[in-house]
Amino acid sequence: MTLTEQLYWGGAALIVLWLVAFALALVATRNGVVTPGPATQEFGDAPEPPAVVSLLGNHWRGVQHAAAATLLDLAARGLVELRQPGDDPARSTVHVTEAGRAAQGLMPYELRVLERVTAAATNGGAPIGAIAFRDEKRAASWNTALRREVIAEARLRGLSRYRFAPLLVSALLVTAFVPGALFAVAVITGGHNVRAACVLGVAPGAALAFLLGKSLGERATSKGLEKSAHWAGLRAWLTAHEDFARLPPASVTVWDRYLAYGTALGVTSLTSRLLGFDSGDRRRVWSSYGGTWRPVRIRYPRLRPGFGCSTGRLLQLAAAAGVVAVCLCAFAMMREPGWVVEADAHSGGSLRRPGLVLSAGWVGSALLGLVVAGKFSRWTLFVAFLAMMPGNFASGTHGWFRDAAEHEGPLPGELAAVAAFGALAVYLVVLACLERREPDTVTGEVLRMESRRGKEVARFLALDEGNTDLTTAWALPAASPAVATGAQVRLRVSRGTRTIRSAELVKAAMPEGDRVRAGTQDAS
């Protein structure tokens, strides 16, 4: 065995040893079994906050309901107030009381939730749906910070600890890159270049480090298992009440802290669903622009032809649609039965089979259109090859392909395709002409910003103009700077393509309760 082979086998053996050590570490640090205590309605002496209970009730894997449980706990303590004006719990509102505005000594996660509610209820109150964030990145960072604060509180109480000791994590992380080093040396000794050595040297370590990172988390302490057993007993007592799971948020005035702990333990399904601190419903956003809170439904025109396109792009797409229509029409009019041959022993390998000839004409027209539209790529050729494969099997003298090839003039499907692409070309030309008009001006508040696939594709910008409960998103060109959600802007738009030509900031977005204390905020 050569030195190069020994290095490769040595690196592979080290990977296996690392995986074995990692598996043993996972087994040694797994959580103990929680034995539920007897059903009880008692919180116990010095009970843990609902946010910490959410970590214990979720087996130290996360704090999914911590924010909602904390809000209900603040309501039970009189710092916020939840009201339900009608029969629909989704129409409930949240209000910050005088005690909440003057509250002192709150835990960091409690303060975070209270600040979020205060930011939403700027005019005395807000619908509970307005608590949700409009920006996904801000929602993710807010919830990540909340999780860190809850875990820190659980560790301080001796209920949770790191799953892996820092020394063990460091040892596993360092040794994860040792096999890659052997592979890199083997690549060099084998006569390959340095780039290949770097790739093969880093790839195994990166994969093992990723596996290690996904396993880092929390695990229980003996005290944590004991407390978790007690709260499992409370969960059993709450679950025994059949109507408890369907209680609305405003019922906290009756159930007091029980509703908060029930939410933390995942018992109250309705309340947990309504009190969301995530990015919210992208198609239904609460807005107070115009003076009163109301839900605004958002439509995203994903399949609208010409959406977000410039005049030049519209003309290019119109030309592409016209090319497809003309090519299909020419192929259908010029096609003759003599273009195909009979399938017999002498023509088994002929390229003039009915299905292959028809597929070539149709696929060729589509490819020309894609070339004109600037969408041609190697994947296009692959799809075209797959589209022409059915023609290879149509070698019989009868069947649909034979009847279609012998048909005089265009087929009904070809006529429909020619009409559709021709109409699309005319529509796009009309849009290009309308783009020459002076843009309209609209003013409103930015409800959401939605990205789309592709760096050169326009983004969705949903604007609330204050005069309707239904809005259609505008197209913000990829080259334009993003606009902060919640900002009031004045847009110059082309209504035909719903494209934003320019954006002027009227009023900066207010902080969304994530401890941003800036007085102003640029639309960036």
N, C-alpha and C positions, 0 to 999 in steps of 0.2 A: 504494500500500500504506500503510495507516494505521500509526501508531506502535505500536498494540497488536499488530498482525500482525507488525511488524518484531521486536518483543520476543519473541514466540512463536517465530518462525523463528530468531532469534538464539540463544535457549536450546536449541532442537533441534540447531542446528549445533554448539554447544559440547558437547552430550552426545556427538555423533558424534566430535568431535575428542578428547574425553576417552577414549572407548572405543578410538580408534586409538592414542593415547599409551599407554594401559594395555596394549593388545595388544603394542605394541613393547617395553614394559618386560618383559612375560612372556617374549617371545622372547629378549630380551637376557640374561635372568637364568636361563634354563633350565639344568638340569644337563647337564654333558658326558656323553658316552657312556663307560660303564665297559667296558673291554676285559678280560675275565677272563684272569687269569694262568694259567700251567700248573698242573695239579692237583698239590697239595702237601699234605703232612701237617705242615709246619713252621709254627709260630706266628710265627716271626721274632723279631728282637731287640726287647725292650721292647714286647710285643704290647699292643694296645688291650684294655680290659676287654670282656667279652661284651656288656654293656649298650650300649657305644658301637658295637660291631660290629653290633648289631641295627639301629641307625640307618643305618649305612653299607649294610648288606645290604638295607634297605627303601628304598633310593634317597632317603634324607633326608626321607621322607614321614611317618615315625612310628617309634615304639619298641614295636611290638606285643608282642614276646617278651622285652623287656628284663628285666622282673621275674622271670620264670621262669628266664631264663639267669643272672641274678645269683644266684638261690637255688642253682642247680646249681654255680655257681662257688664260692660259699661252702662248699658241701658238699665240693667237690674240694679246698678249702684247709683242711678240717677244722674249720670253724666251726659247721657244722650237720651232722647225720647223717640220711640217708634210709634207711629200712628197709622191706622188703617181706616181711611174715610169711607170706604164702601165694602162691597162683598168680595172684591178682587184683591187678594193679598199682594199681587204684583204692583198694585197702585199705592202701596204703603209708602210713607214718607219718614225721613229721619231728620231730627232736629237736635242741635247742641244746646243744652241747658246752661243756665248761668253757672251752675256748679261745675259743668264741664269746661267752661271757658276759664274758670279760676282754679282748675284742678292742679294739684301739686303732688310730687312724689310718685308719679306713675312709672310703671316699668317701661323700658324702651319700646317694646312691641305694643303696649297699650297706648303710649304716646303716638306711635306711628299710625295706628288705626284711628285715634281721635283726630289727628291732624288731617288724615285723608277725608274723614267725614266733615270736618270743619271747612276744608277746601271746597267740597262739593256743595255743602249747605251754606253758601255765601249769602243768600238772601233770606235767611231765617230757617230754611228747610229745603229738602231736596228729595226726589223719589229715590227709593233704595236702588233702583237700576242705575242711577247716576253715580253711584259709588265706583262702578267698574271703570277701568282706565280705557282711554281711547287709543292708546299707543301700546303695541305689544311689547316693545323693548322696555318701556317704562314699567309696565305691569310685571314683567319678568324680574327686573332689577328690584322693584319694591318687594315682591314676594320672597326673593332670595335674601334680602336684608332682614325681612321679618323672620324667616326661618333661622338665620344665624342668631338673632336675638332670643328666640324661643329656646334654641338649643343651649345657648349660653346660660339661660335661666335654669334649664334642667340640669346642666352640669353643676351649677352653683348649689343646687339643692341635693346633689349627690344621687340623682336619678339616672344620669346618662354619662357616657364616657366615649372616648374615641374607640372605634372598633379595633384599629391597629395602633400599637405603640409607635411613637415617632421614630424610634431606632429601627423597628421592624420595617416601617415604610421606607426609610432611607436605604436599608440593606436590600430590600426587594427592588427598589428603583435603580440602584447602582448595578446590581447583578443582572438586571434585565438587559443591559447593553453589552455585557461580556460576550454572549454568543455572536452578536453582530460584529464585534471586534475580530473574532476568529474568522468569521466569514469574509471580512474585508481583507485580512491578510491572505486568506486563501485565494481571493480574486486576484490580488496583486501577484502572488507567486504563480498563478495560473496564466499569467500573461495578458490579463485584461486591463482596461484603462482605470484611471482613478475615479471617474464618474460612476462606473459600475460598482466599484468598491464602496463608495459612499452610500449608494442606494441600498446595496445588500447589507451594509454594515449598520445602517440606521433603521431599516424597515422592521427587523425582528424586535429590536428594543422599543420602537414606537408602539408596536402592537401590544407588547407585554405591559408597557407603561399605561396604555389606554385601558387594558383589562384591570390593572391595579387601581387606576383612578375611578373606574366605575364601581369598585367594591368598597371604596372608602366611605365611611358613614359613622353612625352611632350604634352603640349596643348598650344593653341594660346593665345596671348594677344590681346587686342583691336587694338594695333598698328600692330600686326602681321596679323590680319584679314584684316586690311586696305591695307597693302602691298600685301597680297596674292591676293586681288581683282585686284590690278593693274597688277600683273604678270599673272593673268588669262586672262586679256585683251591682253597682249603680246602673250600668248599662242594662243588666238583666231586669232590674226593677222598672226602669223607664220603658223598656221594650214590652213589658207586660201590659202597659197602657196602650190599647190599640190605636187610639186617636192621637197619641203623642207625635208620631212621625209626620202627621199632616197639620201640625200646629203652625200658624203663620207667625212671622216675626213679631207682630204687635202683641201676641199672647205672652210676651215676657212680663207684662204688667201683672199677669195672673200666676204664671209659673216661676217667676223670679229667676234665680240662677240655675234652676233645673233646666231651663231651655238652653242656656249657654253650655252647660255640661253635656246635655243631650246632643247638641250640635257638634261639640268637640269629639264625642264618641261615635258620631255617624248615625245617630238614631233619628234625628229630625231631617228627613229627606227634603221636605218642602222648604224649610227655612234655609238649609244649606244651599239649595239651588238658587233661591232668590237673592241671598246676600253674597254676591260674587265680587271678589277683589282682583279679578283677572282682567283680561283685555275686553271682556264683554261680548255682546252680540254685534257682529260687524254689519248686520243688516237692520238693526234697530237700536238707535242711540238716543238717549235722553238729552234734551237741549233746553237751556233757559234763555237762548237768544230771542229777543223780542219781549222779554219781561216775565213770561210764565213758563213753567216746566211742561214739556210735552214730549212724547216719543216721536222720533222722526225715522221713517223707514227709508232705507237707502237701496237704490237699484244700481247694479254694476253692469254696464252694457258691454259684456265680454265679446259677444258675437256681432256687434254692430259694425258693418263695413265702413272703413274710413275713420274709425274712432281714433282720435289723437294724431292724425296724419297731417303733414304739411301739404301745400299746394303741389309741390314737385312729386311728393310721394303718392298723392292721389292720382296724378296723371300717369305715373309709372304703373300703378296698380290697374288703372283703367286700360292702359295699353296691354298689360298682361291678360286681363279678362277678354279684351278684344281679340288678341292673338289666339287664345283658346277657342273662342267662338268661330273665328274665321277658319282655323285649321280643322276643327271638327266638321264644319259645314263643307269645306273643300274635300275632305276625306270621304264624307258620306255621299257627295254628289259624284265624285270621280270613281268610286268603288265599283268594280265589275266582277261578275262571277268567275271570269277567267283568271283572276288573281290567285285563286286557290286551285288545288289539284285534288283528284280523288285519292282516297287513302287505300292503297293496295300494296302488294309486295314490292312494287318497284318505286313507290314514293314514301316508304316508311320513314325515311330520314329527311324528307323534304321540309324546307322552311315555309312552304306555302300551304300550310294547314289553315283551315277556316278560323279556328280560335286564335292562332298566333298572329294571323294577318289583322284581325279585328283588334286584338289587344295592342299590337304595335301602333296602329293608327290612333287609338284612344290615348294610350300612354304617351306616345310621342307628342300629341297635342298638349297634354298636361305638362310635359317636361319643357316644351317651348315657352309655355306661360310662366312656369317657375323661373326659367332663365331670365325672361324679361322683368319679372317681379323682383329679381335679385335674391331669390330664396333657394337657388340650386346649390346642392352640396352632395357629398359622397353618400350620405344617408338617403338622399333623394334617389340616387341610382339604385341603392339596395331595395328601396320600396318599389321602384319601377320594375326591378327584376322579379320581385315577389308577385307584383300585379300581372305580369305576363306569364307566370307559370301555368295558370289554368289552360292557356292556349296550347301548351305542349301535350295535353292529354285529349284534345278534341280532334282525333284523327279519323273518326268514323264518317261514313257517307251520309248519316242522318243525324238529327239532333238540332239543338237550338243554334249552335255556331254555324252549321251548314245552312239552315234556313235564313239566318241573318245575313250571311255572306252572299246569298243568292237574291236577297231582297233588292228591288230596284229603288234607288233613292234613299234618303235618310230614314233611319228607324225612329219609332216614336221616342225612345229614350234619347237618341241623338238630337232630335228636334227640341226636346225639353231642355237638354244641356246647352244647346246653342242659344235658345231663348233666355235661359237663366244667365249665362255669361254675358250675353249681349246687353241684357237689362242692367247687370252689374256694372258693365263698362259705362253705360249712359249715366247711371246713378253717380258713379265716381266722378265723371266729367262735370256733372251738374254741381256736385259738392266742391270741386276745384274752382268753378266759377263763383260760387257763393263765398268762397274764402277770400275773394278779392274785395268783399264789402268791408266797411268799417266795423271793427269788433265792438260788441256790446259790453256794457259795464255792469257787473253784479257785485253786491256787497253782502257779506255774511260771516258766519263763524265756521271755522274748519272743524268738522265732526270727526273725520278719520282720514288717514293717509294709508293707502294700500299699495304695496309693491306688486309687480308682476314679473313673470319669468323673462329673463333677458335684460342685459344692462342698457340696451338701446330702446327699450319699450317704455311708452308713457305710463306713468303711475296714476292710480285712481285718487282723486281728491273729492271727498264728499263735503258739500257746503250747505249750511242751513241759512237760507235767506230770510227766515223769520215769518214767512207768509204762507207756508204750507207744511203739511205733515209728511210729505213724500218728496224726496229729492233724488235726482240722477247724478251719479258721480261725473266729474269733469276729468279730462286727461291732462295731467301735468307732464310736459316733455321731460325726458330723462336728463337732458342737459340743464334743466332749471333746478335751482336749489329747493330743497324740501321746505315745507311750511309746517310750523308746529301746530299740533292739534290744540284746539281751544283758542287760537289766535283769530282776531277779526281782520279780514283782508278785503281789499277791493281788487277784483279780477277783471281783466279785459279778455273776453272770450269770443270764440267763434262757435255759434250754436250748431251749425251743421255738423261739424266734426267733434263738437264739445271739447275743443282744445283751448287751454289757457295760454294766451299770448304773453301776458305779463301779470305780475302780482305785486300789489302794494300793501304793506303792513299798515293797518289802521290802529289796532290795539294789540299789544303783545299778549301772549297766552299767560294765564295765571298759573302759578305752581299747582301741581296736582297732589298735594299732600305728602310728597316724599321728601320733606325737609329742605326744599329749595326755597330759600328766603329772598331771592332776588326780586327787586321791585319791577324790573322790566326784563323782557326776554325777546331776543331777536328771532325772526323767522328764518331759521337755518336748517 
